[in-house]
Amino acid sequence: MTVTGFFYPRTATGKSSLLPPPPWYYSGDLLTVEYRTDPARVAELLPAPLGPAPDDPGAVALIWADWQSCGQSREELLDPVLAQYKECFAVVRCSFGGRVYSRCVYIWVDSDFALARGLHQGYPKKLGSIHQTRPHPFGQAAPRIAAGGVFAGTLAAADRRLAQAVLTLREESPANGFVNAHPMAHHRWLPAIEAGGADALDELVESGSASFEGGQAWRGDATLELFDSPTEELSRLAVDEIIGGYYRQVGVTWNGGRVLAERGEPVG
């Protein structure tokens, strides 16, 4: 009997698959804090054949995202538990083949489908607890996306708080930062089933948005605190200097990527 489905578990009908096939659509709010850390701490997270970015190699973006997502049928939107999730992720920049890329080095999500989707894309996703202030145009219980609006984000994993940020919007901005502004360069790894064997999958891949639209970006004054944990290493990317904080609502389509290198060797 043939089993079907894009991802595990594959079954006779494919109904139980955790993920539909791409394209995948995302709509959400991004709270971004960019800062500088010791470039050596960034470099230690860049396995071969990646190298540091040629300029500002210690720049980091920590991003909170409140997403609604779906596959091409959009049926998840009628069962919101399958569409809504939150994540927080740390992005740095790197270089490969004479080009600058963005790279997610840490990321936490709060749903299984988001975790599995990220592993397919090369994001090193783990489960966490993520919360961020939501905007709303009415009432006193939410800020506006306007000058003076105050937003916050918190991240925890394994019962420990890892990060917290506060952003006060000041003015419109041409973009929501520069660290996460390039195509992504990620590794897809799968350990061998044999003890001590080489990785069964070892790919450096490039991916990015197949389409993008966004509202007006805003920038402002941000604070960011990182906390030590016995099981996480985000605090190694210590905050030396805040570059800026940003808020933007976006819509993104993801529809696959391409292999840049296999087992450390460039493809093509």
KOLDRENLO-327418 format. One record per residue: x, y, z of N, C-alpha, C in turn; residue in three letters. Coordinates in Angstrom, 2 decimals. Each point is the difference from the previous one (the first is absolute). Layout:
       n_x       n_y       n_z      ca_x      ca_y      ca_z       c_x       c_y       c_z   type
         X         Y         Z         X         Y         Z         X         Y         Z    ALA
...
end
This chain:
       n_x       n_y       n_z      ca_x      ca_y      ca_z       c_x       c_y       c_z   type
      0.85     -1.19      0.00     -0.85      1.19      0.00      0.89      1.25      0.00    MET
     -0.40      1.00     -0.74      0.71      1.27     -0.06     -0.50      0.92      1.10    THR
      0.93      0.66      0.70     -0.38      0.99      0.99      0.30      1.38     -0.55    VAL
     -0.78      0.99      0.43      0.12      1.35     -0.54      0.05      1.02      1.13    THR
      0.33      1.22     -0.37      0.11      1.10      0.94      1.34      0.69     -0.17    GLY
      0.04      1.32      0.14      1.25      0.73     -0.19      1.00     -0.30      1.11    PHE
     -0.50     -0.13      1.24      0.88     -0.20      1.15     -0.57     -1.11      0.86    PHE
      0.75     -0.39      1.02     -0.48     -1.04      0.92     -1.31      0.42      0.67    TYR
     -0.87     -0.92      0.39      0.02     -1.40     -0.40     -0.63     -0.19     -1.38    PRO
      0.61     -0.79     -0.83     -0.58     -0.32     -1.30     -0.93     -1.20      0.15    ARG
     -1.18      0.12     -0.58     -1.04     -1.03      0.15     -0.63     -0.29     -1.34    THR
     -0.95     -0.91      0.00     -0.68     -0.36     -1.25     -0.74      1.20     -0.60    ALA
     -0.54      0.86      0.86     -0.76      1.14     -0.50      0.81      1.30     -0.02    THR
      1.06      0.08      0.81      0.76      1.24      0.11     -0.61      1.03      0.93    GLY
     -1.16     -0.30      0.56     -0.72      0.97      0.83      0.76      0.36      1.27    LYS
      0.78     -0.94      0.53      0.68      0.22      1.27      1.32      0.75     -0.13    SER
      0.44      0.26     -1.22      1.28      0.69     -0.18      0.02      1.31      0.77    SER
      1.11      0.25      0.71      0.11      1.20      0.82      0.00      1.27     -0.85    LEU
      0.44     -0.12     -1.26      0.12      1.17     -0.86     -0.60     -0.26     -1.37    LEU
     -0.65      1.01     -0.60     -0.36     -0.09     -1.40      1.22      0.34     -0.85    PRO
      0.02     -0.33     -1.28      1.13      0.40     -0.84      0.03      1.52     -0.19    PRO
      1.18      0.58     -0.24      0.06      1.43     -0.33     -0.76      0.26     -1.30    PRO
     -0.39      1.25     -0.25      0.40      1.22      0.71     -0.70      0.16      1.35    PRO
      0.71      0.69      0.91     -0.52      0.34      1.31     -0.11      1.51      0.10    TRP
     -1.10      0.46      0.60     -0.30      1.43      0.10      0.01      0.44      1.46    TYR
      0.57      1.16      0.24      0.13      0.54      1.35     -0.47      1.45      0.03    TYR
     -0.76      0.36      1.01     -0.35      1.38      0.28      0.27      0.25      1.47    SER
      0.71      1.08      0.32      0.32      0.19      1.40      0.63      1.33      0.35    GLY
      0.22      0.16      1.30      0.60      1.20      0.58      1.40     -0.33      0.48    ASP
      0.97      0.82     -0.37      1.39     -0.21      0.38      0.48      1.13      0.92    LEU
      0.55     -0.38      1.14      0.67      0.92      0.91      1.49     -0.37     -0.04    LEU
      0.83      0.92     -0.46      1.41     -0.28     -0.22      0.87      0.92      0.83    THR
      0.99     -0.57      0.68      1.03      0.79      0.68      1.34     -0.41     -0.58    VAL
      0.72      0.96     -0.58      1.33     -0.25     -0.53      1.05      0.54      0.97    GLU
      1.09     -0.76      0.13      1.05      0.40      0.93      1.34     -0.56     -0.46    TYR
      1.06      0.43      0.66      1.33     -0.52     -0.31      0.51     -0.83      1.17    ARG
      0.68     -1.09     -0.36      0.65     -0.87      0.97      1.43     -0.23     -0.44    THR
      0.75     -0.79      0.74      1.36     -0.36     -0.36     -0.04     -0.79     -1.31    ASP
      0.67      0.48     -1.06     -0.02     -0.74     -1.27      0.47     -1.44      0.12    PRO
      0.86     -0.29      0.97      0.47     -1.37      0.19     -1.15     -0.92      0.39    ALA
     -1.00      0.53      0.73     -1.15     -0.81      0.41     -0.89     -0.32     -1.20    ARG
     -0.03      0.91     -0.98     -0.73     -0.29     -1.23      0.78     -1.01     -0.84    VAL
      1.30      0.20     -0.12      0.82     -0.87     -0.85     -0.06     -1.45      0.45    ALA
     -0.12     -0.24      1.31     -0.02     -1.38      0.49     -1.28     -0.73     -0.38    GLU
     -0.99      0.72     -0.50     -1.27     -0.60     -0.43     -0.08     -0.14     -1.52    LEU
      1.12      0.20     -0.69      0.03     -0.06     -1.46      0.87     -1.18     -0.45    LEU
     -0.59     -1.18     -0.16      0.79     -1.16     -0.44      0.45      0.16     -1.46    PRO
      1.08     -0.67     -0.35      0.48      0.01     -1.38     -1.12     -0.49     -0.93    ALA
     -0.08      0.60     -1.18      0.90      0.96     -0.64     -0.39      1.47      0.19    PRO
     -0.72      0.32      1.05     -0.41      1.38      0.24      1.11      0.78      0.68    LEU
      0.03      1.31     -0.25      0.92      0.90      0.67     -0.75      1.20      0.53    GLY
      0.64      0.83      0.82     -0.65      1.20      0.54     -0.37      0.99     -1.10    PRO
     -0.98      0.83      0.27     -0.34      1.10     -0.91      1.17      0.97     -0.07    ALA
      0.26      0.58     -1.17      1.17      0.88     -0.12     -0.12      1.30      0.77    PRO
     -1.22      0.47      0.25     -0.18      1.22      0.77     -0.93     -0.26      1.17    ASP
      0.27      0.64      1.13     -0.81     -0.12      1.21     -0.26     -1.48      0.35    ASP
      1.05     -0.81      0.12     -0.20     -1.45      0.18     -0.61     -0.39      1.33    PRO
     -0.06      0.92      0.96     -0.61     -0.32      1.28     -1.45      0.42      0.12    GLY
     -0.63      0.41     -1.09     -1.40      0.43      0.04     -0.94     -1.19      0.15    ALA
     -1.00      0.16      0.87     -0.98     -1.06      0.29     -1.39      0.63     -0.03    VAL
     -0.98     -0.74     -0.46     -1.40      0.39      0.12     -0.74     -1.06      0.81    ALA
     -0.66      0.41      1.07     -0.89     -0.89      0.74     -1.42      0.42     -0.35    LEU
     -0.77     -0.94     -0.53     -1.29      0.32     -0.62     -1.11     -0.81      0.65    ILE
     -1.04      0.69      0.45     -1.24     -0.64      0.43     -0.99      0.07     -1.15    TRP
     -0.74     -1.11     -0.23     -0.96     -0.04     -1.10     -1.28     -0.68      0.47    ALA
     -1.12      0.66     -0.25     -1.33     -0.54      0.30     -0.63     -0.32     -1.35    ASP
     -0.06     -1.30     -0.37     -0.35     -0.42     -1.35     -1.39     -0.63     -0.09    TRP
     -0.60      0.14     -1.16     -1.07     -0.87     -0.48      0.48     -0.54     -1.33    GLN
     -0.08     -1.32     -0.19      0.58     -0.61     -1.19     -0.92     -1.08     -0.54    SER
      0.23     -0.38     -1.26     -0.83     -1.03     -0.62      0.68     -0.52     -1.26    CYS
     -0.52     -1.11     -0.51      0.40     -0.53     -1.29     -0.88      0.56     -1.10    GLY
      0.14     -0.56     -1.19     -0.67      0.57     -1.17     -1.52     -0.08      0.10    GLN
     -0.54     -1.01      0.67     -1.45     -0.12      0.11     -0.59      1.01      0.97    SER
      0.82      0.53      0.92     -0.40      0.96      1.03     -0.98     -0.60      1.01    ARG
     -0.16     -1.32      0.01     -0.97     -0.61      0.89      0.38      0.15      1.46    GLU
      1.29      0.20      0.30      0.42      0.20      1.39     -0.65      1.23      0.62    GLU
     -0.33      0.99     -0.82     -0.59      1.23      0.53     -1.39     -0.23      0.59    LEU
     -0.64     -1.13     -0.38     -1.31     -0.35      0.56      0.13     -0.86      1.26    LEU
      1.22     -0.35      0.36      0.30     -0.74      1.23      1.24      0.67      0.60    ASP
     -0.18      1.17      0.63      1.14      0.88      0.32      1.12     -0.63      0.81    PRO
     -0.29     -1.08      0.76      1.07     -0.65      0.75      1.08     -0.53     -0.94    VAL
     -0.35     -0.24     -1.27      0.95     -0.49     -0.98      0.68      1.13     -0.77    LEU
     -0.37      1.24      0.29      0.53      1.14     -0.76      0.81      0.97      0.84    ALA
     -0.34      0.14      1.27      0.60      1.06      0.82      1.14     -0.53      0.86    GLN
      1.10      0.75     -0.01      1.13     -0.36      0.87      0.88      1.23      0.18    TYR
      0.90     -0.08      0.97      0.96      1.07      0.27      1.40     -0.58      0.02    LYS
      0.97      0.86     -0.31      1.38     -0.43      0.03      0.91      1.17      0.37    GLU
      1.20     -0.34      0.46      1.04      0.98      0.26      1.30     -0.58     -0.53    CYS
      0.74      0.79     -0.79      1.19     -0.55     -0.63      1.11      1.04     -0.11    PHE
      1.23     -0.53      0.08      1.20      0.82     -0.10      0.61     -0.18     -1.38    ALA
      0.26      1.12     -0.67      0.55     -0.01     -1.36      1.33      0.75      0.00    VAL
      0.97     -0.55     -0.70      1.28      0.66     -0.24      0.20      0.05     -1.51    VAL
      1.12      0.59     -0.43      0.33      0.01     -1.42      1.29     -0.79     -0.21    ARG
      0.16     -0.53     -1.21      1.18     -0.79     -0.34      0.30      0.19     -1.48    CYS
      1.09     -0.62     -0.45      0.37      0.11     -1.41      0.28     -1.38     -0.58    SER
     -0.32     -0.17     -1.28      0.27     -1.23     -0.73      0.06      0.35     -1.48    PHE
      1.05     -0.42     -0.66      0.11      0.23     -1.44     -0.02      1.46     -0.39    GLY
      0.54      0.87      0.86      0.03      1.42     -0.31     -1.32      0.73      0.22    GLY
     -0.95     -0.65      0.66     -1.32      0.60      0.23     -0.31      0.00      1.49    ARG
     -0.74      1.01      0.45     -0.41      0.08      1.40     -1.37     -0.65      0.17    VAL
     -0.12     -0.83      1.02     -1.26     -0.67      0.32     -0.39      0.31      1.45    TYR
     -1.28     -0.13      0.29     -0.48     -0.05      1.38     -0.04     -1.47      0.43    SER
      0.13     -0.23      1.31     -0.03     -1.37      0.51     -0.65     -0.02      1.37    ARG
     -1.01     -0.82      0.16     -0.63     -0.18      1.30      0.83     -0.99      0.80    CYS
      0.51      0.44      1.15      0.88     -0.86      0.81     -0.72     -0.61      1.20    VAL
     -1.06      0.65      0.49     -0.84     -0.54      1.06     -1.44      0.38     -0.29    TYR
     -0.93     -0.91      0.31     -1.41      0.33     -0.21     -0.87     -0.91      0.87    ILE
     -1.03      0.61      0.57     -0.98     -0.73      0.83     -1.39      0.28     -0.54    TRP
     -0.85     -1.04     -0.04     -1.37      0.11     -0.46     -0.91     -0.69      1.02    VAL
     -1.31      0.21     -0.14     -0.92     -0.57      0.98     -1.00     -0.99     -0.60    ASP
      0.32     -0.57     -1.18     -0.89     -1.01     -0.58      0.81     -1.05     -0.76    SER
     -0.56     -1.21     -0.10      0.73     -1.08     -0.67      0.10      0.22     -1.50    ASP
     -1.05      0.52     -0.65      0.07      0.18     -1.44      1.03      1.05     -0.39    PHE
      0.14      1.05      0.81      1.01      1.02     -0.28      1.39     -0.56      0.19    ALA
      0.18     -0.86      1.02      1.31     -0.61      0.22      0.38     -0.89     -1.18    LEU
     -0.92     -0.84     -0.44      0.30     -0.91     -1.10      0.26      0.76     -1.30    ALA
     -0.77      1.03     -0.25      0.18      0.81     -1.20      1.40      0.63     -0.01    ARG
      0.42      0.48      1.16      1.32      0.61      0.09      1.12     -0.99     -0.21    GLY
     -0.13     -1.22      0.53      1.04     -1.00     -0.20      0.16     -0.32     -1.48    LEU
     -1.10     -0.03     -0.74      0.08     -0.21     -1.45      0.77      1.14     -0.66    HIS
     -0.16      1.22      0.49      0.63      1.16     -0.60      1.44      0.23      0.48    GLN
      0.40     -0.71      1.04      1.34      0.20      0.55      0.05      0.90      1.20    GLY
     -1.14      0.42      0.54     -0.02      0.78      1.23      0.19     -0.94      1.20    TYR
      0.87      0.33      0.96      0.24     -0.88      1.15     -1.05      0.17      1.09    PRO
     -1.24     -0.32     -0.32     -1.12      0.33      0.89     -0.08     -0.93      1.22    LYS
     -0.37      0.62      1.12     -0.28     -0.71      1.25     -1.31      0.57      0.55    LYS
     -0.62     -0.73      0.93     -1.22      0.48      0.62      0.32      1.03      1.08    LEU
     -0.85      1.02      0.10      0.16      1.02      1.01     -1.32      0.68      0.30    GLY
      0.05      0.96      0.89     -1.16      0.81      0.36      0.29      1.43     -0.43    SER
     -0.80      0.52     -0.94      0.27      1.30     -0.61     -1.26      0.86      0.12    ILE
      0.19      1.22      0.44     -1.12      0.94      0.10      0.46      1.38     -0.45    HIS
     -0.92      0.74     -0.62      0.30      1.37     -0.40     -1.28      0.83      0.02    GLN
      0.18      1.28      0.23     -1.13      0.92      0.02     -0.62      0.10     -1.38    THR
     -1.33     -0.06     -0.06     -0.72      0.09     -1.27     -0.57      1.40     -0.18    ARG
      0.10      0.57     -1.19     -0.63      1.30     -0.25     -1.50     -0.15     -0.25    PRO
     -0.72      1.08      0.20     -1.42      0.02     -0.32     -0.41      1.47     -0.16    HIS
     -0.90      0.28     -0.96     -0.34      1.42     -0.25     -0.99      0.60      1.00    PRO
     -0.56     -0.80      0.93     -1.02      0.53      0.91      0.30     -0.38      1.44    PHE
     -0.46      0.82      0.92      0.08     -0.32      1.42      1.35      0.32      0.60    GLY
      0.08     -0.23      1.31      1.20      0.34      0.77      0.87     -1.21      0.30    GLN
     -0.39     -1.19     -0.47      0.73     -1.22      0.36      1.01     -0.42     -1.05    ALA
      0.27      0.87     -0.98      0.98     -0.33     -1.03      0.63      1.29     -0.53    ALA
      1.27     -0.06     -0.37      0.65      1.17     -0.60     -0.38      0.13     -1.47    PRO
      0.23      1.18     -0.53     -0.17      0.25     -1.43      1.36     -0.10     -0.69    ARG
     -0.01     -0.35     -1.28      1.24      0.03     -0.78      0.19      1.43     -0.45    ILE
      0.53      0.79      0.89      0.14      1.44     -0.20      0.99      0.51      1.04    ALA
      0.42      1.23     -0.17      0.94      0.60      0.94     -0.55     -0.10      1.42    ALA
      0.84     -0.46      0.92     -0.40     -0.17      1.39     -0.52     -1.37      0.35    GLY
     -0.28     -0.85     -1.00     -0.45     -1.36      0.29      1.09     -0.81      0.68    GLY
     -0.36     -0.70      1.07      0.99     -0.78      0.76     -0.33     -1.48     -0.13    VAL
      0.98     -0.79     -0.44     -0.15     -1.43     -0.23      1.06     -0.76      0.80    PHE
     -0.33     -1.21      0.42      0.95     -0.81      0.74     -0.04     -1.43     -0.52    ALA
      1.09     -0.73      0.21      0.07     -1.41     -0.35      0.73     -0.77      1.08    GLY
     -0.43     -1.23      0.25      0.69     -0.87      0.95      0.21     -1.36     -0.63    THR
      1.08     -0.67      0.41      0.33     -1.33     -0.48      0.43     -0.86      1.19    LEU
     -0.55     -1.20      0.07      0.43     -0.97      1.01      0.07     -1.38     -0.64    ALA
      0.85     -0.85      0.57      0.08     -1.40     -0.44      0.42     -0.85      1.19    ALA
     -0.58     -1.19      0.10      0.29     -0.90      1.12     -0.16      0.71      1.34    ALA
     -1.06      0.79      0.11     -0.37      0.69      1.24      0.95      1.13      0.39    ASP
      0.92      0.40     -0.88      0.89      1.12      0.32     -0.20      1.12     -1.01    ARG
     -0.06      1.23      0.52     -0.06      1.14     -0.91      1.35      0.21     -0.64    ARG
     -0.01      0.18     -1.34      1.24      0.18     -0.75      0.20      1.43     -0.47    LEU
     -1.10      0.72     -0.28      0.13      1.35     -0.53     -1.26      0.79      0.26    ALA
      0.18      1.33      0.11     -1.14      0.91      0.06      0.42      1.33     -0.61    GLN
     -0.95      0.62     -0.70      0.28      1.24     -0.71     -1.18      0.96      0.14    ALA
      0.28      1.29     -0.06     -1.02      1.04     -0.04      0.37      0.97     -1.11    VAL
     -0.98      0.35     -0.82      0.20      0.90     -1.13     -1.02      1.13      0.05    LEU
      0.46      1.24     -0.04     -0.86      1.17     -0.08      0.16      0.62     -1.38    THR
     -1.07      0.00     -0.78      0.09      0.50     -1.37      0.18      1.51     -0.01    LEU
      0.84      0.45     -0.94      0.32      1.41     -0.09     -0.38      0.60     -1.35    ARG
      0.30     -0.72     -1.10     -0.20      0.57     -1.33     -0.06     -1.10     -1.05    GLU
     -0.52      0.35     -1.17     -0.02     -0.94     -1.12      1.43     -0.28     -0.45    GLU
      0.20     -1.19     -0.57      1.33     -0.44     -0.41     -0.08     -0.60     -1.39    SER
      1.06      0.13     -0.81     -0.02     -0.60     -1.33      0.05     -1.53      0.02    PRO
      0.43     -0.59      1.11      0.08     -1.46      0.11     -0.03     -0.38      1.48    ALA
     -0.21     -1.29      0.26      0.02     -0.46      1.39      1.34     -0.68      0.33    ASN
      1.08      0.75     -0.28      1.34     -0.47      0.32      0.74     -0.51     -1.22    GLY
      1.26     -0.41      0.22      0.85     -0.46     -1.10      0.54     -1.41      0.18    PHE
     -0.03     -0.54      1.22      0.62     -1.30      0.23     -0.78     -1.12     -0.68    VAL
     -1.31      0.07      0.04     -0.86     -1.04     -0.57     -0.50      0.39     -1.38    ASN
      0.83      0.69     -0.77     -0.44      0.57     -1.28      0.55     -0.75     -1.21    ALA
      0.64     -1.15      0.20      0.62     -0.74     -1.09     -0.66     -1.36     -0.14    HIS
      0.25     -0.73     -1.10     -0.42     -1.40     -0.06      0.63     -0.77      1.16    PRO
     -0.66     -1.06      0.45      0.49     -0.78      1.12      0.96     -1.09     -0.48    MET
      1.08     -0.20      0.76      0.92     -1.12     -0.23     -0.06     -0.91      1.21    ALA
     -0.61     -1.15     -0.16     -0.23     -0.94      1.10      0.59     -1.37     -0.31    HIS
      0.31     -0.74      1.04      0.40     -1.39     -0.15     -1.17     -0.92      0.30    HIS
     -0.14     -1.03     -0.81     -0.95     -1.09      0.28      0.84     -1.22      0.33    ARG
     -0.12     -0.45      1.25      0.78     -1.13      0.50     -0.92     -1.11      0.45    TRP
      0.39     -1.24     -0.26     -0.69     -1.17      0.53      1.07     -1.01      0.40    LEU
      0.14     -0.31      1.30      1.03     -0.94      0.43     -0.22     -1.39     -0.62    PRO
      1.10     -0.71     -0.17     -0.06     -1.37     -0.52     -0.71     -0.91      1.00    ALA
     -0.67     -1.02     -0.51     -0.64     -0.97      0.88      1.03     -0.95      0.62    ILE
      1.14     -0.22     -0.69      1.05     -0.85      0.54      0.79      0.79      1.04    GLU
      0.33     -0.62      1.12      0.78      0.66      1.03      1.35      0.42     -0.55    ALA
      0.32      1.29      0.15      1.28      0.51     -0.45      0.09      0.28     -1.48    GLY
     -1.08     -0.20     -0.74      0.03      0.23     -1.44     -0.06      1.49     -0.35    GLY
      0.40      0.32     -1.23     -0.09      1.38     -0.48     -1.46      0.40     -0.15    ALA
     -0.26      1.29      0.05     -1.37      0.48     -0.16     -0.62     -0.55     -1.28    ASP
     -1.24     -0.46      0.10     -0.70     -0.48     -1.17     -0.39      1.14     -0.93    ALA
     -0.22      1.17      0.58     -0.32      1.20     -0.78      0.87      1.13      0.53    LEU
      0.69      0.68     -0.90      0.87      1.12      0.36     -0.01      0.98     -1.16    ASP
     -0.94      0.94      0.03     -0.19      0.96     -1.09      0.04      1.43      0.53    GLU
      0.68      0.88     -0.72     -0.15      1.44      0.17     -0.99      0.46     -1.03    LEU
     -1.10      0.62      0.44     -1.06      0.39     -0.92     -0.26      1.49      0.08    VAL
     -0.48      0.53     -1.10     -0.44      1.39     -0.08     -1.51      0.03     -0.17    GLU
     -0.67      0.86      0.73     -1.43      0.18     -0.22     -0.38      1.42      0.38    SER
     -1.13      0.42     -0.49     -0.51      1.33      0.28     -1.45      0.08     -0.38    GLY
     -0.53      1.18     -0.02     -1.41      0.20     -0.29     -0.25     -0.11     -1.50    SER
     -1.00     -0.82     -0.36     -0.44     -0.01     -1.39     -0.78      1.26     -0.33    ALA
     -0.65      0.57      1.01     -0.66      1.30     -0.14     -0.06      0.65      1.37    SER
     -0.08      1.31      0.01      0.01      0.75      1.26     -0.83      1.26     -0.16    PHE
     -0.76      0.33      1.02     -0.64      1.30      0.10      0.01      0.41      1.47    GLU
      0.07      1.30      0.24      0.09      0.45      1.38     -0.60      1.37      0.19    GLY
     -0.45      0.24      1.22     -0.48      1.32      0.37      1.16      0.93      0.29    GLY
     -0.34      1.20      0.41      1.02      0.98      0.34      0.83     -0.48      1.18    GLN
      1.32      0.00     -0.17      0.89     -0.35      1.11      0.16      1.21      0.92    ALA
      0.15     -0.29      1.29      0.24      1.04      1.01      1.26     -0.35      0.78    TRP
      0.71      1.01      0.44      1.17     -0.22      0.85     -0.16      0.79      1.28    ARG
      0.80     -0.39      1.00     -0.11      0.69      1.26      1.11     -0.38      0.95    GLY
     -0.23      0.28      1.25      0.99     -0.24      1.05     -0.29     -1.35      0.66    ASP
      1.05     -0.84      0.11     -0.19     -1.36      0.48      0.94     -0.31      1.14    ALA
     -0.48     -0.86      0.89      0.85     -0.63      1.01     -0.10     -1.51     -0.20    THR
      1.07     -0.71      0.31      0.03     -1.44     -0.17      0.85     -0.62      1.10    LEU
     -0.55     -1.00      0.67      0.73     -0.75      1.02      0.01     -1.47     -0.37    GLU
      1.17     -0.64      0.14      0.16     -1.43     -0.21      0.40     -0.65      1.31    LEU
     -0.47     -1.23      0.22      0.22     -0.68      1.27      0.64     -1.36     -0.21    PHE
      0.85     -0.40      0.93      0.66     -1.30     -0.07     -1.00     -1.13      0.24    ASP
      0.33     -1.15     -0.56     -0.82     -1.20      0.16      0.92     -1.20     -0.03    SER
     -0.33     -1.06      0.76      0.85     -1.20     -0.04     -0.12     -0.78     -1.30    PRO
     -1.01      0.30     -0.82     -0.22     -0.78     -1.22      0.00      0.82     -1.28    THR
      0.20      1.31      0.09     -0.01      0.85     -1.18      1.24      0.90     -0.01    GLU
      0.36      0.53     -1.19      1.23      0.77     -0.15     -0.23      1.38     -0.60    GLU
     -1.25      0.46     -0.04     -0.29      1.31     -0.57      0.81      1.09      0.68    LEU
      0.20     -0.10      1.31      0.68      1.06      0.74      1.48      0.12     -0.37    SER
      0.56     -0.98     -0.72      1.37      0.15     -0.51      0.07      1.14     -1.01    ARG
     -1.10      0.28     -0.66     -0.08      1.15     -0.92     -0.35      1.24      0.81    LEU
      0.86      0.34      0.95     -0.29      1.06      0.97     -0.21      1.35     -0.69    ALA
     -0.86      0.81      0.61     -0.34      1.32     -0.56      1.09      0.99      0.40    VAL
      0.82      0.42     -0.97      1.02      1.02      0.25     -0.51      1.40     -0.33    ASP
     -0.84      0.09     -1.04     -0.51      1.31     -0.44     -1.30     -0.19     -0.77    GLU
     -1.02      0.73      0.36     -1.27     -0.03     -0.73      0.14      0.84     -1.27    ILE
     -0.35     -0.60     -1.15     -0.01      0.74     -1.26     -1.35      0.70     -0.18    ILE
     -1.10     -0.72      0.22     -1.32      0.58     -0.16     -1.09     -1.03      0.14    GLY
     -1.23      0.48      0.13     -1.15     -0.87      0.08     -0.99      0.34     -1.11    GLY
     -0.74     -1.03     -0.46     -0.88      0.18     -1.16     -1.30     -0.80      0.19    TYR
     -1.05      0.48     -0.65     -1.28     -0.72      0.00     -0.59      0.08     -1.40    TYR
     -0.49     -1.14     -0.48     -0.61     -0.02     -1.33     -0.94     -1.18     -0.13    ARG
     -1.10      0.20     -0.72     -0.91     -1.07     -0.37      0.32     -0.44     -1.43    GLN
      0.11     -1.33     -0.22      0.46     -0.51     -1.29     -0.84     -1.18     -0.45    VAL
      0.10     -0.28     -1.30     -0.55     -1.21     -0.60      1.06     -0.63     -0.88    GLY
      0.22     -1.32      0.15      1.09     -0.69     -0.67     -0.49     -1.31     -0.59    VAL
      0.54     -0.35     -1.16     -0.21     -1.33     -0.59      1.34     -0.71     -0.07    THR
      0.03     -1.27      0.46      1.21     -0.83     -0.12     -0.32     -1.18     -0.89    TRP
      0.88     -0.24     -1.00     -0.29     -1.07     -0.95      1.28     -0.72     -0.43    ASN
      0.84     -0.33      0.99      1.18     -0.80     -0.29      1.28      0.81     -0.08    GLY
      1.11     -0.70     -0.12      1.31      0.64     -0.08      0.89     -0.77     -0.95    GLY
      1.33      0.17      0.16      0.93     -0.73     -0.85      1.24     -0.39      0.81    ARG
      0.65     -1.07     -0.40      1.18     -0.49      0.68      1.22      0.80     -0.46    VAL
      0.76      0.55      0.98      1.23      0.73     -0.31      1.22     -0.90      0.12    LEU
      0.01     -0.90      0.98      1.15     -0.89      0.21     -0.47     -1.27      0.66    ALA
      0.71     -1.10     -0.25     -0.26     -1.29      0.64      1.28     -0.47      0.67    GLU
     -0.11     -0.36      1.28      1.15     -0.45      0.78      1.19      0.95     -0.11    ARG
     -0.33      1.31      0.01      1.02      1.03     -0.01      0.52      0.40     -1.35    GLY
     -0.42     -0.72     -1.08      0.51      0.30     -1.33     -1.06      0.72     -0.82    GLU
      0.33      1.14     -0.63     -0.97      0.73     -0.82     -0.60     -0.89     -1.10    PRO
     -1.26      0.26     -0.31     -0.70     -0.74     -1.05      0.11      0.77     -1.31    VAL
      0.33     -0.68     -1.09      0.06      0.64     -1.30      1.32      0.65     -0.29    GLY
end
